[in-house]
């Protein structure tokens, strides 16, 4: 059993590179959206 298949990732295929890539894109995209929103709220950009 992989280390990625434990804890909150308790489903088959949690250590699949495709699911890791999808979750990484979602997390990084959310962080980028929050940073952009924060910059637009704090400063008069655009």
CHARMM-style PDB file with segment names, atoms N, HN, CA, C and O in Angstrom:
ATOM      1  N   UNK     1       0.837  -1.178   0.000  1.00  0.00      PROA
ATOM      2  CA  UNK     1       0.000   0.000   0.000  1.00  0.00      PROA
ATOM      3  C   UNK     1       0.884   1.244   0.000  1.00  0.00      PROA
ATOM      4  O   UNK     1       1.832   1.355   0.778  1.00  0.00      PROA
ATOM      5  N   UNK     2       0.557   2.157  -0.874  1.00  0.00      PROA
ATOM      6  HN  UNK     2      -0.213   2.066  -1.505  1.00  0.00      PROA
ATOM      7  CA  UNK     2       1.317   3.394  -0.977  1.00  0.00      PROA
ATOM      8  C   UNK     2       0.985   4.327   0.187  1.00  0.00      PROA
ATOM      9  O   UNK     2      -0.084   4.228   0.788  1.00  0.00      PROA
ATOM     10  N   UNK     3       1.900   5.217   0.491  1.00  0.00      PROA
ATOM     11  HN  UNK     3       2.769   5.297   0.002  1.00  0.00      PROA
ATOM     12  CA  UNK     3       1.652   6.195   1.547  1.00  0.00      PROA
ATOM     13  C   UNK     3       0.525   7.148   1.162  1.00  0.00      PROA
ATOM     14  O   UNK     3      -0.159   7.682   2.034  1.00  0.00      PROA
ATOM     15  N   UNK     4       0.328   7.364  -0.143  1.00  0.00      PROA
ATOM     16  HN  UNK     4       0.884   6.929  -0.851  1.00  0.00      PROA
ATOM     17  CA  UNK     4      -0.736   8.264  -0.584  1.00  0.00      PROA
ATOM     18  C   UNK     4      -2.111   7.623  -0.472  1.00  0.00      PROA
ATOM     19  O   UNK     4      -3.123   8.310  -0.611  1.00  0.00      PROA
ATOM     20  N   UNK     5      -2.164   6.338  -0.226  1.00  0.00      PROA
ATOM     21  HN  UNK     5      -1.342   5.781  -0.113  1.00  0.00      PROA
ATOM     22  CA  UNK     5      -3.438   5.629  -0.145  1.00  0.00      PROA
ATOM     23  C   UNK     5      -3.900   5.500   1.306  1.00  0.00      PROA
ATOM     24  O   UNK     5      -4.744   4.657   1.610  1.00  0.00      PROA
ATOM     25  N   UNK     6      -3.362   6.317   2.196  1.00  0.00      PROA
ATOM     26  HN  UNK     6      -2.677   7.002   1.949  1.00  0.00      PROA
ATOM     27  CA  UNK     6      -3.723   6.299   3.607  1.00  0.00      PROA
ATOM     28  C   UNK     6      -4.263   7.656   4.025  1.00  0.00      PROA
ATOM     29  O   UNK     6      -4.250   8.602   3.237  1.00  0.00      PROA
ATOM     30  N   UNK     7      -4.727   7.754   5.236  1.00  0.00      PROA
ATOM     31  HN  UNK     7      -4.737   6.986   5.876  1.00  0.00      PROA
ATOM     32  CA  UNK     7      -5.217   9.030   5.745  1.00  0.00      PROA
ATOM     33  C   UNK     7      -6.522   9.419   5.086  1.00  0.00      PROA
ATOM     34  O   UNK     7      -7.446   8.610   5.009  1.00  0.00      PROA
ATOM     35  N   UNK     8      -6.610  10.673   4.602  1.00  0.00      PROA
ATOM     36  HN  UNK     8      -5.859  11.331   4.665  1.00  0.00      PROA
ATOM     37  CA  UNK     8      -7.848  11.131   3.992  1.00  0.00      PROA
ATOM     38  C   UNK     8      -7.995  10.622   2.563  1.00  0.00      PROA
ATOM     39  O   UNK     8      -9.084  10.692   1.994  1.00  0.00      PROA
ATOM     40  N   UNK     9      -6.919  10.112   1.978  1.00  0.00      PROA
ATOM     41  HN  UNK     9      -6.034  10.055   2.440  1.00  0.00      PROA
ATOM     42  CA  UNK     9      -6.963   9.604   0.602  1.00  0.00      PROA
ATOM     43  C   UNK     9      -7.280   8.108   0.618  1.00  0.00      PROA
ATOM     44  O   UNK     9      -6.486   7.299   0.139  1.00  0.00      PROA
ATOM     45  N   UNK    10      -8.426   7.747   1.162  1.00  0.00      PROA
ATOM     46  HN  UNK    10      -9.071   8.404   1.551  1.00  0.00      PROA
ATOM     47  CA  UNK    10      -8.777   6.331   1.331  1.00  0.00      PROA
ATOM     48  C   UNK    10      -9.647   5.831   0.177  1.00  0.00      PROA
ATOM     49  O   UNK    10     -10.737   5.306   0.406  1.00  0.00      PROA
ATOM     50  N   UNK    11      -9.183   5.986  -1.034  1.00  0.00      PROA
ATOM     51  HN  UNK    11      -8.297   6.412  -1.220  1.00  0.00      PROA
ATOM     52  CA  UNK    11      -9.913   5.417  -2.161  1.00  0.00      PROA
ATOM     53  C   UNK    11      -8.912   4.783  -3.113  1.00  0.00      PROA
ATOM     54  O   UNK    11      -7.739   5.155  -3.153  1.00  0.00      PROA
ATOM     55  N   UNK    12      -9.398   3.826  -3.868  1.00  0.00      PROA
ATOM     56  HN  UNK    12     -10.351   3.523  -3.836  1.00  0.00      PROA
ATOM     57  CA  UNK    12      -8.531   3.139  -4.817  1.00  0.00      PROA
ATOM     58  C   UNK    12      -8.062   4.116  -5.890  1.00  0.00      PROA
ATOM     59  O   UNK    12      -8.858   4.884  -6.430  1.00  0.00      PROA
ATOM     60  N   UNK    13      -6.794   4.082  -6.188  1.00  0.00      PROA
ATOM     61  HN  UNK    13      -6.148   3.457  -5.749  1.00  0.00      PROA
ATOM     62  CA  UNK    13      -6.237   4.962  -7.199  1.00  0.00      PROA
ATOM     63  C   UNK    13      -5.812   6.309  -6.655  1.00  0.00      PROA
ATOM     64  O   UNK    13      -5.561   7.230  -7.432  1.00  0.00      PROA
ATOM     65  N   UNK    14      -5.725   6.451  -5.347  1.00  0.00      PROA
ATOM     66  HN  UNK    14      -5.929   5.703  -4.715  1.00  0.00      PROA
ATOM     67  CA  UNK    14      -5.306   7.731  -4.765  1.00  0.00      PROA
ATOM     68  C   UNK    14      -3.856   8.034  -5.112  1.00  0.00      PROA
ATOM     69  O   UNK    14      -3.448   9.195  -5.148  1.00  0.00      PROA
ATOM     70  N   UNK    15      -3.079   6.984  -5.368  1.00  0.00      PROA
ATOM     71  HN  UNK    15      -3.411   6.041  -5.339  1.00  0.00      PROA
ATOM     72  CA  UNK    15      -1.681   7.192  -5.732  1.00  0.00      PROA
ATOM     73  C   UNK    15      -1.476   7.197  -7.245  1.00  0.00      PROA
ATOM     74  O   UNK    15      -0.344   7.139  -7.724  1.00  0.00      PROA
ATOM     75  N   UNK    16      -2.569   7.267  -7.991  1.00  0.00      PROA
ATOM     76  HN  UNK    16      -3.489   7.315  -7.602  1.00  0.00      PROA
ATOM     77  CA  UNK    16      -2.514   7.337  -9.436  1.00  0.00      PROA
ATOM     78  C   UNK    16      -1.954   8.708  -9.851  1.00  0.00      PROA
ATOM     79  O   UNK    16      -2.443   9.728  -9.367  1.00  0.00      PROA
ATOM     80  N   UNK    17      -0.958   8.760 -10.721  1.00  0.00      PROA
ATOM     81  HN  UNK    17      -0.560   7.931 -11.114  1.00  0.00      PROA
ATOM     82  CA  UNK    17      -0.387  10.055 -11.128  1.00  0.00      PROA
ATOM     83  C   UNK    17      -1.419  11.009 -11.729  1.00  0.00      PROA
ATOM     84  O   UNK    17      -1.294  12.226 -11.590  1.00  0.00      PROA
ATOM     85  N   UNK    18      -2.430  10.465 -12.392  1.00  0.00      PROA
ATOM     86  HN  UNK    18      -2.532   9.477 -12.505  1.00  0.00      PROA
ATOM     87  CA  UNK    18      -3.462  11.317 -12.994  1.00  0.00      PROA
ATOM     88  C   UNK    18      -4.281  12.024 -11.914  1.00  0.00      PROA
ATOM     89  O   UNK    18      -4.569  13.214 -12.042  1.00  0.00      PROA
ATOM     90  N   UNK    19      -4.658  11.308 -10.854  1.00  0.00      PROA
ATOM     91  HN  UNK    19      -4.424  10.342 -10.750  1.00  0.00      PROA
ATOM     92  CA  UNK    19      -5.437  11.934  -9.789  1.00  0.00      PROA
ATOM     93  C   UNK    19      -4.584  12.914  -8.987  1.00  0.00      PROA
ATOM     94  O   UNK    19      -5.092  13.926  -8.503  1.00  0.00      PROA
ATOM     95  N   UNK    20      -3.297  12.622  -8.845  1.00  0.00      PROA
ATOM     96  HN  UNK    20      -2.885  11.800  -9.238  1.00  0.00      PROA
ATOM     97  CA  UNK    20      -2.397  13.556  -8.160  1.00  0.00      PROA
ATOM     98  C   UNK    20      -2.264  14.835  -8.982  1.00  0.00      PROA
ATOM     99  O   UNK    20      -2.272  15.931  -8.421  1.00  0.00      PROA
ATOM    100  N   UNK    21      -2.142  14.713 -10.294  1.00  0.00      PROA
ATOM    101  HN  UNK    21      -2.135  13.823 -10.750  1.00  0.00      PROA
ATOM    102  CA  UNK    21      -2.020  15.888 -11.152  1.00  0.00      PROA
ATOM    103  C   UNK    21      -3.291  16.729 -11.122  1.00  0.00      PROA
ATOM    104  O   UNK    21      -3.221  17.958 -11.077  1.00  0.00      PROA
ATOM    105  N   UNK    22      -4.447  16.080 -11.148  1.00  0.00      PROA
ATOM    106  HN  UNK    22      -4.505  15.083 -11.185  1.00  0.00      PROA
ATOM    107  CA  UNK    22      -5.713  16.823 -11.114  1.00  0.00      PROA
ATOM    108  C   UNK    22      -5.857  17.577  -9.803  1.00  0.00      PROA
ATOM    109  O   UNK    22      -6.239  18.748  -9.800  1.00  0.00      PROA
ATOM    110  N   UNK    23      -5.556  16.922  -8.694  1.00  0.00      PROA
ATOM    111  HN  UNK    23      -5.246  15.971  -8.696  1.00  0.00      PROA
ATOM    112  CA  UNK    23      -5.685  17.603  -7.408  1.00  0.00      PROA
ATOM    113  C   UNK    23      -4.653  18.724  -7.272  1.00  0.00      PROA
ATOM    114  O   UNK    23      -4.950  19.753  -6.667  1.00  0.00      PROA
ATOM    115  N   UNK    24      -3.452  18.547  -7.822  1.00  0.00      PROA
ATOM    116  HN  UNK    24      -3.212  17.711  -8.314  1.00  0.00      PROA
ATOM    117  CA  UNK    24      -2.451  19.602  -7.773  1.00  0.00      PROA
ATOM    118  C   UNK    24      -2.890  20.814  -8.583  1.00  0.00      PROA
ATOM    119  O   UNK    24      -2.687  21.952  -8.158  1.00  0.00      PROA
ATOM    120  N   UNK    25      -3.487  20.579  -9.742  1.00  0.00      PROA
ATOM    121  HN  UNK    25      -3.651  19.655 -10.087  1.00  0.00      PROA
ATOM    122  CA  UNK    25      -3.970  21.685 -10.568  1.00  0.00      PROA
ATOM    123  C   UNK    25      -5.097  22.426  -9.849  1.00  0.00      PROA
ATOM    124  O   UNK    25      -5.157  23.655  -9.892  1.00  0.00      PROA
ATOM    125  N   UNK    26      -5.979  21.695  -9.197  1.00  0.00      PROA
ATOM    126  HN  UNK    26      -5.931  20.697  -9.163  1.00  0.00      PROA
ATOM    127  CA  UNK    26      -7.078  22.336  -8.475  1.00  0.00      PROA
ATOM    128  C   UNK    26      -6.549  23.178  -7.321  1.00  0.00      PROA
ATOM    129  O   UNK    26      -6.973  24.320  -7.140  1.00  0.00      PROA
ATOM    130  N   UNK    27      -5.628  22.622  -6.543  1.00  0.00      PROA
ATOM    131  HN  UNK    27      -5.284  21.695  -6.690  1.00  0.00      PROA
ATOM    132  CA  UNK    27      -5.083  23.356  -5.390  1.00  0.00      PROA
ATOM    133  C   UNK    27      -4.292  24.577  -5.845  1.00  0.00      PROA
ATOM    134  O   UNK    27      -4.499  25.673  -5.324  1.00  0.00      PROA
ATOM    135  N   UNK    28      -3.396  24.404  -6.802  1.00  0.00      PROA
ATOM    136  HN  UNK    28      -3.229  23.513  -7.225  1.00  0.00      PROA
ATOM    137  CA  UNK    28      -2.577  25.528  -7.263  1.00  0.00      PROA
ATOM    138  C   UNK    28      -3.417  26.587  -7.980  1.00  0.00      PROA
ATOM    139  O   UNK    28      -3.142  27.781  -7.863  1.00  0.00      PROA
ATOM    140  N   UNK    29      -4.427  26.155  -8.713  1.00  0.00      PROA
ATOM    141  HN  UNK    29      -4.650  25.185  -8.808  1.00  0.00      PROA
ATOM    142  CA  UNK    29      -5.321  27.106  -9.368  1.00  0.00      PROA
ATOM    143  C   UNK    29      -6.122  27.912  -8.368  1.00  0.00      PROA
ATOM    144  O   UNK    29      -6.340  29.108  -8.563  1.00  0.00      PROA
ATOM    145  N   UNK    30      -6.563  27.266  -7.296  1.00  0.00      PROA
ATOM    146  HN  UNK    30      -6.386  26.294  -7.138  1.00  0.00      PROA
ATOM    147  CA  UNK    30      -7.292  27.982  -6.254  1.00  0.00      PROA
ATOM    148  C   UNK    30      -6.403  29.000  -5.557  1.00  0.00      PROA
ATOM    149  O   UNK    30      -6.832  30.119  -5.277  1.00  0.00      PROA
ATOM    150  N   UNK    31      -5.173  28.613  -5.279  1.00  0.00      PROA
ATOM    151  HN  UNK    31      -4.824  27.704  -5.506  1.00  0.00      PROA
ATOM    152  CA  UNK    31      -4.240  29.545  -4.645  1.00  0.00      PROA
ATOM    153  C   UNK    31      -3.966  30.730  -5.564  1.00  0.00      PROA
ATOM    154  O   UNK    31      -3.946  31.874  -5.111  1.00  0.00      PROA
ATOM    155  N   UNK    32      -3.757  30.466  -6.838  1.00  0.00      PROA
ATOM    156  HN  UNK    32      -3.773  29.536  -7.206  1.00  0.00      PROA
ATOM    157  CA  UNK    32      -3.502  31.543  -7.795  1.00  0.00      PROA
ATOM    158  C   UNK    32      -4.709  32.475  -7.895  1.00  0.00      PROA
ATOM    159  O   UNK    32      -4.547  33.693  -7.952  1.00  0.00      PROA
ATOM    160  N   UNK    33      -5.913  31.912  -7.915  1.00  0.00      PROA
ATOM    161  HN  UNK    33      -6.045  30.921  -7.868  1.00  0.00      PROA
ATOM    162  CA  UNK    33      -7.122  32.740  -7.981  1.00  0.00      PROA
ATOM    163  C   UNK    33      -7.253  33.611  -6.741  1.00  0.00      PROA
ATOM    164  O   UNK    33      -7.640  34.775  -6.845  1.00  0.00      PROA
ATOM    165  N   UNK    34      -6.940  33.074  -5.579  1.00  0.00      PROA
ATOM    166  HN  UNK    34      -6.626  32.129  -5.494  1.00  0.00      PROA
ATOM    167  CA  UNK    34      -7.009  33.869  -4.350  1.00  0.00      PROA
ATOM    168  C   UNK    34      -5.977  34.981  -4.340  1.00  0.00      PROA
ATOM    169  O   UNK    34      -6.272  36.090  -3.896  1.00  0.00      PROA
ATOM    170  N   UNK    35      -4.770  34.706  -4.822  1.00  0.00      PROA
ATOM    171  HN  UNK    35      -4.530  33.805  -5.182  1.00  0.00      PROA
ATOM    172  CA  UNK    35      -3.732  35.733  -4.875  1.00  0.00      PROA
ATOM    173  C   UNK    35      -4.142  36.846  -5.836  1.00  0.00      PROA
ATOM    174  O   UNK    35      -3.996  38.027  -5.520  1.00  0.00      PROA
ATOM    175  N   UNK    36      -4.647  36.478  -6.995  1.00  0.00      PROA
ATOM    176  HN  UNK    36      -4.765  35.519  -7.252  1.00  0.00      PROA
ATOM    177  CA  UNK    36      -5.086  37.485  -7.972  1.00  0.00      PROA
ATOM    178  C   UNK    36      -6.238  38.310  -7.413  1.00  0.00      PROA
ATOM    179  O   UNK    36      -6.257  39.532  -7.554  1.00  0.00      PROA
ATOM    180  N   UNK    37      -7.197  37.643  -6.781  1.00  0.00      PROA
ATOM    181  HN  UNK    37      -7.181  36.650  -6.667  1.00  0.00      PROA
ATOM    182  CA  UNK    37      -8.325  38.368  -6.178  1.00  0.00      PROA
ATOM    183  C   UNK    37      -7.847  39.310  -5.077  1.00  0.00      PROA
ATOM    184  O   UNK    37      -8.331  40.436  -4.968  1.00  0.00      PROA
ATOM    185  N   UNK    38      -6.897  38.850  -4.261  1.00  0.00      PROA
ATOM    186  HN  UNK    38      -6.504  37.935  -4.349  1.00  0.00      PROA
ATOM    187  CA  UNK    38      -6.384  39.687  -3.176  1.00  0.00      PROA
ATOM    188  C   UNK    38      -5.652  40.913  -3.730  1.00  0.00      PROA
ATOM    189  O   UNK    38      -5.815  42.018  -3.213  1.00  0.00      PROA
ATOM    190  N   UNK    39      -4.855  40.720  -4.769  1.00  0.00      PROA
ATOM    191  HN  UNK    39      -4.723  39.822  -5.189  1.00  0.00      PROA
ATOM    192  CA  UNK    39      -4.147  41.850  -5.367  1.00  0.00      PROA
ATOM    193  C   UNK    39      -5.120  42.837  -5.988  1.00  0.00      PROA
ATOM    194  O   UNK    39      -4.922  44.046  -5.875  1.00  0.00      PROA
ATOM    195  N   UNK    40      -6.152  42.355  -6.634  1.00  0.00      PROA
ATOM    196  HN  UNK    40      -6.312  41.372  -6.726  1.00  0.00      PROA
ATOM    197  CA  UNK    40      -7.136  43.247  -7.239  1.00  0.00      PROA
ATOM    198  C   UNK    40      -7.950  43.973  -6.172  1.00  0.00      PROA
ATOM    199  O   UNK    40      -8.364  45.114  -6.380  1.00  0.00      PROA
ATOM    200  N   UNK    41      -8.182  43.329  -5.042  1.00  0.00      PROA
ATOM    201  HN  UNK    41      -7.847  42.403  -4.872  1.00  0.00      PROA
ATOM    202  CA  UNK    41      -8.934  43.978  -3.968  1.00  0.00      PROA
ATOM    203  C   UNK    41      -8.070  45.007  -3.231  1.00  0.00      PROA
ATOM    204  O   UNK    41      -8.563  46.064  -2.836  1.00  0.00      PROA
ATOM    205  N   UNK    42      -6.806  44.704  -3.050  1.00  0.00      PROA
ATOM    206  HN  UNK    42      -6.405  43.846  -3.371  1.00  0.00      PROA
ATOM    207  CA  UNK    42      -5.933  45.584  -2.289  1.00  0.00      PROA
ATOM    208  C   UNK    42      -5.459  46.778  -3.117  1.00  0.00      PROA
ATOM    209  O   UNK    42      -5.303  47.878  -2.587  1.00  0.00      PROA
ATOM    210  N   UNK    43      -5.235  46.569  -4.382  1.00  0.00      PROA
ATOM    211  HN  UNK    43      -5.362  45.676  -4.813  1.00  0.00      PROA
ATOM    212  CA  UNK    43      -4.718  47.621  -5.245  1.00  0.00      PROA
ATOM    213  C   UNK    43      -5.650  47.823  -6.414  1.00  0.00      PROA
ATOM    214  O   UNK    43      -6.372  46.906  -6.804  1.00  0.00      PROA
ATOM    215  N   UNK    44      -5.640  49.001  -6.969  1.00  0.00      PROA
ATOM    216  HN  UNK    44      -5.053  49.746  -6.653  1.00  0.00      PROA
ATOM    217  CA  UNK    44      -6.502  49.301  -8.109  1.00  0.00      PROA
ATOM    218  C   UNK    44      -5.823  48.815  -9.387  1.00  0.00      PROA
ATOM    219  O   UNK    44      -5.301  49.611 -10.168  1.00  0.00      PROA
ATOM    220  N   UNK    45      -5.836  47.507  -9.588  1.00  0.00      PROA
ATOM    221  HN  UNK    45      -6.260  46.860  -8.954  1.00  0.00      PROA
ATOM    222  CA  UNK    45      -5.255  46.926 -10.800  1.00  0.00      PROA
ATOM    223  C   UNK    45      -6.362  46.670 -11.803  1.00  0.00      PROA
ATOM    224  O   UNK    45      -7.376  46.059 -11.466  1.00  0.00      PROA
ATOM    225  N   UNK    46      -6.184  47.121 -13.006  1.00  0.00      PROA
ATOM    226  HN  UNK    46      -5.360  47.617 -13.280  1.00  0.00      PROA
ATOM    227  CA  UNK    46      -7.150  46.867 -14.061  1.00  0.00      PROA
ATOM    228  C   UNK    46      -8.460  47.541 -13.811  1.00  0.00      PROA
ATOM    229  OT1 UNK    46      -9.381  47.419 -14.619  1.00  0.00      PROA
TER     230      UNK     46
END
